[in-house]
Amino acid sequence: MFRRILVANRGEIAARVIRACREMGIDTVAVHSTADAASPHLRLAGRSICIGPAQASRSYLDMDAVLQAAEQTECQAIHPGYGFLSENALFASRCAAHQITFIGPTPRLMRLMGDKVEARRTMRDAGLSTIPGSEGALAGPDEAIHMAAEVGYPVFLKASAGGGGKGMRRCADEKTLRLGFAEASNEAEKAFGNPALYLEKAIVGGRHIEFQVLADSWGHAIHLGERECSVQRHHQKLIEESPSPAVDRDTREMLGAQVARALETLGYRGAGTMEFLRDHDGRLYFMEMNTRLQVEHPITEAITGVDIVKEQIRIAANEPLRMTQHDVVRSGWALECRINAEDPDDDFRPSPGTITRFAPPAGLRVDSHIDEGDAGYKVPPWYDSLIAKVISHGADRAQAIAKMADGLRGFHIEGIKTTIPLHLRVLESPEFLAGDYDVGLLENMAAELNSLKER
C-alpha cells in the first residue's frame, strides 16, 4: 500500500480523498493555487504546497508543477479526483515515466474512452447499443447534413474529445445544423484542443442513466448498479438518485453484467462510469464512459456500503477486488443534491463571494471542504461552483426524498446565492415525486414558471 499520496485537486473532492486516505493510514499532500491558499481542505492534509496562481491552466492543470510537488514530497501516487487532470492520458503517462502511480485506468484505456467516437465503436463491438448517428468523426457540415437526413431531426453535434456540454449543439434543421457545426467545432477546439465532432440522433424526452463499475488488474470487474442523473441544467447534473425509478431489476442485472464483461475484455482497471440514454420505450443506448471518479459517487456508496475512493486506491496498489458481483448488495434508496454557488433565478449565474454562515443539516451525509466554523471563507470565482453535496438514504424513495427535503430546509448558507431553493422546488414537483421525469424537467419547470408570471 502507498505511504503517501498527492491529491491533485481542490475543494470538496480533495477533502473527500484526503479523508479516505487518513482512514487508510496514508499520509497526504494537498496542492493548491494562490486563490485556494485559505481553503479549509488544506487543514486535513499532512502537508500542502502552492503550485501556481489562480488560473487553473497555471496551477491545477500544470503537469510539471503537480509532478514536481509529488517528487518533492516523495509521494508514491497521485489521486486526480474528477475534472482537471483526471482524464488526461498524457498526465497518466508522465506519472508512469516518473515512477509515480496514477490512481486511475491505464493511459491506453483513457485515450480509447476519451475519444467518444472510438468509445462508441468499441462498446458497439462489445454488444452495447449506441444511439443512431455517425460512425466516426464528421468531415464537415455537408456530411453532418447528410447523416442528419438519414437518422432524422432533431440531432446533437458533440465533440469527439469532449464532455460536460462543451462542443455540443442541438440542431432542429439544416440551417441550425450548419450554424451549429461551426460553433461546436470552435468551442471543442478551445476546450479540448480537438475540433472533431460526431452526430447523434436526439432522443427527445430521454433519461440519463449511468452504471458504476470497478475493475482490478487481475481481470475482474463488477458493477454497483445504476444512478439516475436526469435533473440537469445546461447538460450539467444537479440531482442524482440511485437506483433509477425507470430501471427494473432484470434490466439492471442484465446490462450491469454486460458492462462488467465489456470492461474485463478491454482490460480496464479502476473506477469508471458507463453513461446511457434511455428512450421512451425503455431502450438504453451507450453514450460515453467516464474513466474517473464521478461527482455523484456517494449515492452508490450509500446503497452498497462500498467506499469507491478506497477501492480506487487499493486497485491502484495492485490489490485484487475484495468482492465478487455476488457480494454486492444494494439496500434502500439514495439521493444527492449538488449545492452550487449559483443563482438559479438568474440563469445559474455564478455567485462567488464570502460565506458569512455555513450550517449544514444534522443526520445527513454532507461532502464539503467547508465546515460549520468556516464563516468568512471566500468562494473563488476561478473554478467550478460546487461547494457541497448533500446525500440522503432511506428505506425507499419516498423516505429518501423526505429526508433530503427536510435536510435542505435546515441547511443555512448565507453571504452567497446557492441552488438549495431550486432543489426544494424540484423535490416538491409532481413529476419528480412520481419518478416520471426526463432531462427536460428543469426546462419544463422554468417554462411553467414563466407562464405563470405572464398571467
C-alpha positions in Angstrom: 0.0 0.0 0.0 1.1 3.6 -0.6 2.8 5.5 2.2 1.9 9.0 0.8 -0.5 10.2 -1.9 -0.6 13.6 -3.5 -4.2 14.9 -4.1 -4.2 16.8 -7.3 -7.5 18.6 -6.9 -9.3 21.2 -4.8 -12.5 21.8 -2.8 -14.9 19.1 -1.7 -13.4 16.2 -3.7 -9.9 16.9 -2.4 -11.3 16.8 1.1 -13.2 13.5 0.3 -10.0 11.8 -1.0 -7.9 13.1 1.9 -10.4 11.8 4.5 -10.4 8.3 2.8 -6.6 8.3 2.9 -6.5 9.2 6.5 -8.8 6.3 7.4 -6.5 4.0 5.5 -3.4 5.3 7.4 -2.0 7.0 4.3 -0.2 10.4 4.5 -1.4 13.1 2.1 -0.1 16.1 0.3 -2.6 18.7 -0.9 -1.7 21.1 -3.7 -3.3 24.5 -4.1 -3.3 27.7 -6.2 -2.8 31.1 -4.7 -6.6 31.6 -4.8 -7.1 28.5 -2.6 -4.4 29.3 -0.1 -7.0 29.6 2.6 -9.2 26.7 1.5 -10.3 24.7 4.6 -9.5 21.3 3.0 -5.8 22.1 3.3 -6.0 21.6 7.1 -6.9 17.9 6.5 -3.7 17.1 4.7 -0.3 16.2 6.2 1.2 18.9 4.1 0.2 21.5 1.4 2.1 23.0 -1.5 1.3 26.0 -3.6 1.7 25.1 -7.3 0.8 28.3 -9.0 -1.5 31.3 -9.5 -5.3 31.3 -9.6 -5.7 30.4 -13.2 -6.2 26.6 -13.4 -4.0 26.4 -16.5 -1.1 27.6 -14.4 -1.8 25.6 -11.3 -4.2 22.6 -11.2 -3.7 21.8 -14.9 0.1 22.4 -14.8 1.5 18.9 -15.1 5.1 20.0 -14.4 4.0 21.7 -11.2 2.0 18.8 -10.0 4.7 16.2 -10.7 7.3 18.4 -9.1 5.2 18.7 -6.0 4.8 14.9 -5.9 8.5 14.2 -6.3 9.5 16.9 -3.9 7.3 15.3 -1.2 8.2 11.7 -2.1 4.6 10.7 -2.9 4.2 7.2 -4.4 0.9 8.0 -6.1 -1.4 10.8 -7.3 -5.1 10.9 -6.9 -6.6 13.3 -9.5 -10.2 13.4 -8.2 -12.5 14.5 -11.0 -12.1 17.3 -13.5 -8.7 18.9 -14.1 -6.1 16.1 -14.9 -8.4 13.2 -14.0 -9.0 12.0 -17.6 -5.7 13.3 -19.1 -3.9 10.3 -20.7 -0.7 12.3 -21.2 -0.6 13.1 -17.5 -1.1 9.5 -16.6 1.8 8.5 -18.9 4.0 11.2 -17.4 3.2 9.9 -13.9 4.4 6.4 -15.0 7.6 7.9 -16.5 8.3 9.5 -13.1 7.6 6.1 -11.4 4.5 7.6 -9.7 1.3 5.7 -9.7 -1.7 7.4 -11.3 -4.8 6.4 -9.4 -7.0 5.6 -12.4 -7.0 3.5 -15.6 -4.1 3.0 -17.9 -3.3 5.8 -20.4 -4.3 3.4 -23.3 -7.8 3.0 -21.9 -8.1 6.7 -21.1 -7.3 7.6 -24.7 -9.7 5.0 -26.0 -12.6 6.1 -23.8 -11.7 9.8 -24.1 -12.3 9.7 -27.8 -16.1 9.5 -27.9 -16.2 8.2 -31.4 -13.8 5.3 -30.6 -15.6 4.6 -27.4 -18.9 4.3 -29.2 -17.4 1.9 -31.7 -15.7 -0.1 -29.0 -18.8 -0.5 -27.0 -20.9 -1.3 -30.0 -18.4 -4.1 -30.8 -18.8 -5.3 -27.2 -22.5 -5.7 -27.8 -23.9 -2.5 -26.3 -26.5 -0.5 -28.2 -25.4 3.0 -29.3 -27.5 6.0 -30.4 -28.0 6.1 -34.2 -25.6 8.6 -35.7 -22.2 8.9 -37.5 -19.8 6.0 -37.4 -16.8 8.3 -36.9 -15.8 12.0 -36.8 -17.6 14.1 -39.4 -15.6 15.5 -42.3 -17.6 18.7 -42.3 -21.1 20.3 -42.2 -22.1 18.7 -45.5 -21.5 15.2 -44.1 -23.4 16.2 -41.0 -26.4 17.3 -43.0 -26.4 14.0 -45.0 -26.2 12.0 -41.8 -29.0 14.0 -40.1 -31.2 13.4 -43.1 -30.7 9.6 -42.6 -31.4 9.5 -38.8 -33.9 12.3 -38.7 -34.0 15.6 -36.8 -33.5 16.8 -34.1 -29.8 15.8 -33.8 -26.9 16.5 -31.5 -23.5 17.6 -32.6 -20.9 16.5 -30.0 -17.2 17.0 -29.5 -15.3 13.8 -30.1 -12.9 14.6 -27.3 -15.3 16.5 -25.1 -17.7 16.3 -22.2 -19.7 18.5 -19.8 -21.8 20.0 -22.5 -18.9 21.8 -24.3 -18.8 21.5 -28.0 -22.4 20.3 -28.1 -25.3 21.7 -30.1 -28.9 20.5 -30.5 -30.0 21.1 -34.1 -33.6 21.1 -35.3 -33.0 21.5 -39.1 -30.4 22.0 -41.8 -29.9 25.7 -41.1 -29.3 25.3 -37.3 -27.0 22.3 -38.1 -24.8 24.2 -40.5 -24.5 27.1 -38.0 -24.1 24.8 -35.0 -21.3 22.9 -36.7 -19.0 25.9 -36.8 -19.9 27.0 -33.3 -19.5 23.5 -31.8 -16.2 22.8 -33.6 -14.7 26.1 -32.5 -15.8 25.5 -28.9 -14.4 22.0 -28.9 -11.0 23.3 -30.3 -10.8 25.8 -27.5 -11.9 23.5 -24.7 -10.2 20.2 -25.7 -7.7 21.1 -28.4 -9.6 18.9 -30.9 -12.3 20.3 -33.2 -13.6 16.9 -34.3 -17.4 16.4 -34.0 -19.7 13.4 -34.4 -23.5 13.3 -34.7 -26.2 11.5 -32.8 -30.0 11.5 -33.1 -31.5 13.5 -30.3 -33.6 11.2 -28.0 -36.5 13.6 -27.1 -37.6 13.1 -23.5 -34.6 10.8 -22.7 -33.4 9.9 -19.3 -29.7 9.9 -18.3 -28.8 6.6 -16.7 -25.2 5.6 -15.6 -23.6 2.4 -14.2 -20.8 2.5 -11.7 -18.1 -0.1 -12.3 -14.9 -1.3 -10.5 -12.2 -3.4 -12.2 -8.9 -4.6 -10.9 -5.6 -5.5 -12.6 -6.4 -9.2 -12.3 -9.1 -9.3 -14.9 -12.1 -9.0 -12.6 -14.9 -6.3 -13.0 -18.1 -5.7 -11.1 -20.9 -3.2 -11.3 -22.5 -1.4 -8.4 -25.8 -0.7 -10.0 -27.2 2.4 -11.8 -27.8 6.1 -11.0 -30.4 8.4 -12.5 -28.9 11.8 -13.5 -31.7 13.4 -15.5 -32.1 16.5 -13.4 -29.7 18.8 -15.3 -29.2 22.4 -16.3 -27.2 23.2 -19.4 -26.2 19.5 -19.6 -24.7 19.7 -16.0 -26.2 17.3 -13.4 -27.9 18.8 -10.3 -29.7 16.0 -8.6 -29.0 12.3 -8.8 -30.6 9.2 -7.3 -29.9 5.5 -7.1 -31.5 3.3 -8.1 -33.3 4.8 -11.0 -37.1 4.7 -10.8 -37.1 3.9 -14.6 -34.9 0.8 -14.5 -36.3 -2.6 -13.4 -34.3 -5.3 -11.7 -33.9 -7.6 -14.8 -32.6 -4.7 -16.9 -30.2 -3.6 -14.1 -28.7 -7.1 -13.8 -28.6 -7.8 -17.5 -27.0 -4.5 -18.6 -24.7 -4.3 -15.5 -23.3 -7.8 -16.3 -22.9 -6.8 -19.9 -20.9 -3.7 -18.9 -18.7 -5.6 -16.5 -17.9 -8.2 -19.1 -17.0 -5.5 -21.7 -14.5 -3.9 -19.2 -13.0 -7.3 -18.4 -12.5 -7.8 -22.2 -10.9 -4.4 -22.5 -8.6 -4.9 -19.5 -9.9 -1.9 -17.7 -8.6 -1.0 -14.3 -10.0 1.3 -11.6 -13.3 3.0 -11.1 -15.4 4.1 -14.0 -18.9 5.1 -15.1 -20.8 3.9 -18.2 -23.4 6.6 -19.3 -26.6 5.6 -21.2 -29.6 7.5 -22.5 -32.9 5.8 -22.1 -35.7 6.4 -24.6 -39.5 6.4 -24.1 -39.6 2.7 -25.0 -37.1 1.7 -22.3 -34.1 1.1 -24.7 -30.8 2.1 -23.2 -28.1 3.5 -25.5 -24.5 3.8 -24.6 -23.3 7.4 -24.8 -19.8 7.5 -23.2 -17.6 6.3 -20.4 -16.0 8.5 -17.7 -12.7 7.0 -16.7 -12.6 8.6 -13.2 -14.5 9.2 -10.0 -17.9 10.8 -10.5 -19.2 13.7 -8.5 -22.3 11.6 -7.7 -20.4 8.5 -6.4 -21.7 8.9 -2.8 -25.2 7.7 -3.6 -23.8 4.4 -4.8 -21.7 4.2 -1.7 -24.9 4.8 0.4 -26.8 1.9 -1.1 -24.0 -0.6 -1.4 -21.7 0.2 1.6 -18.7 0.2 -0.8 -16.2 3.1 -0.4 -15.4 3.8 -4.0 -12.4 6.1 -3.2 -10.8 3.5 -1.0 -11.4 0.8 -3.7 -9.7 3.1 -6.3 -6.6 3.3 -4.1 -6.5 -0.4 -3.4 -6.8 -1.2 -7.1 -4.0 1.2 -8.0 -1.9 -0.5 -5.4 -2.4 -3.7 -7.4 -4.7 -5.3 -4.9 -7.5 -7.6 -6.3 -11.1 -6.6 -5.8 -12.2 -7.7 -2.3 -15.7 -8.6 -3.6 -17.4 -10.5 -6.4 -20.6 -9.5 -8.1 -22.5 -11.9 -5.8 -21.2 -9.9 -2.8 -22.7 -6.6 -3.9 -25.9 -6.0 -2.0 -27.9 -2.8 -2.7 -30.2 -1.5 0.1 -32.7 1.3 0.1 -32.7 4.5 -1.9 -30.3 7.4 -2.0 -30.4 11.0 -3.4 -27.6 13.6 -3.9 -28.2 17.3 -4.3 -25.2 19.4 -5.6 -25.1 22.7 -3.7 -23.5 25.2 -6.1 -22.6 28.8 -5.5 -25.0 29.9 -8.3 -28.2 31.9 -8.6 -30.8 29.6 -10.2 -33.1 32.5 -10.7 -30.6 34.3 -12.9 -29.7 31.5 -15.4 -27.4 29.9 -12.8 -25.0 32.8 -12.8 -22.0 32.0 -10.5 -22.2 33.6 -7.1 -18.7 33.8 -5.7 -18.1 35.7 -2.5 -17.7 35.4 1.2 -19.8 32.9 3.1 -21.0 34.5 6.3 -22.7 31.4 7.6 -22.4 27.7 6.8 -24.6 25.5 8.9 -25.1 22.0 7.3 -28.1 19.8 8.4 -27.7 17.1 11.0 -28.4 13.5 10.2 -27.4 13.6 6.5 -24.1 13.0 4.8 -22.6 16.3 3.6 -19.5 16.2 1.5 -17.8 19.6 1.5 -14.4 21.2 2.2 -16.2 23.8 4.3 -17.1 23.2 7.9 -19.6 24.9 10.2 -16.8 27.1 11.7 -15.6 28.3 8.4 -17.7 31.5 8.1 -15.5 34.0 6.3 -14.4 31.5 3.6 -14.3 33.2 0.2 -15.6 31.1 -2.7 -13.2 32.0 -5.5 -14.5 32.9 -9.0 -11.9 30.9 -10.8 -13.3 27.3 -10.6 -16.4 25.1 -10.6 -19.1 26.5 -8.4 -19.7 23.2 -6.4 -19.3 23.9 -2.7 -21.1 20.9 -1.1 -23.1 17.7 -1.8 -25.9 16.5 0.4 -26.7 12.8 0.4 -29.8 11.2 1.9 -30.5 7.5 2.3 -33.9 6.0 3.1 -35.6 2.6 3.1 -37.4 3.6 0.0 -37.6 6.5 -2.5 -40.3 8.4 -0.6 -38.3 8.3 2.6 -35.1 9.4 0.8 -36.9 12.4 -0.7 -38.5 13.4 2.6 -35.1 13.2 4.4 -33.5 15.3 1.7 -36.2 18.0 1.7 -36.0 18.3 5.5 -32.2 18.5 5.4 -32.1 21.2 2.7 -34.6 23.3 4.7 -32.2 23.1 7.6 -29.1 23.9 5.5 -28.2 27.5 6.1 -25.7 29.2 3.8 -25.5 32.9 3.9 -23.5 35.6 2.0 -23.8 33.9 -1.4 -26.6 32.6 -3.6 -27.0 28.8 -3.8 -29.0 26.2 -5.6 -30.8 25.0 -2.5 -34.1 26.8 -3.3 -34.2 25.1 -6.7 -33.5 21.7 -5.3 -36.5 22.1 -3.0 -38.7 23.1 -5.9 -37.6 20.0 -7.8 -38.2 17.7 -4.9 -41.7 19.0 -4.5 -42.6 18.9 -8.2 -45.3 16.3 -9.2 -43.0 14.9 -12.0 -40.1 14.2 -9.7 -42.2 12.8 -6.9 -43.8 10.4 -9.3 -40.4 9.4 -10.7 -41.8 10.3 -14.2 -39.3 12.9 -15.4 -36.5 13.2 -18.0 -33.6 15.5 -18.9 -36.1 18.3 -19.8 -37.5 18.6 -16.3 -35.9 21.8 -15.3 -36.6 23.4 -18.7 -40.2 22.5 -18.4 -40.4 23.8 -14.8 -38.9 27.1 -16.0 -41.3 27.4 -18.8 -44.3 26.8 -16.4 -42.9 29.4 -14.0 -42.5 32.0 -16.8 -46.1 31.2 -18.0 -47.5 31.9 -14.5 -45.5 35.2 -14.3 -47.0 36.4 -17.6 -50.6 35.8 -16.5 
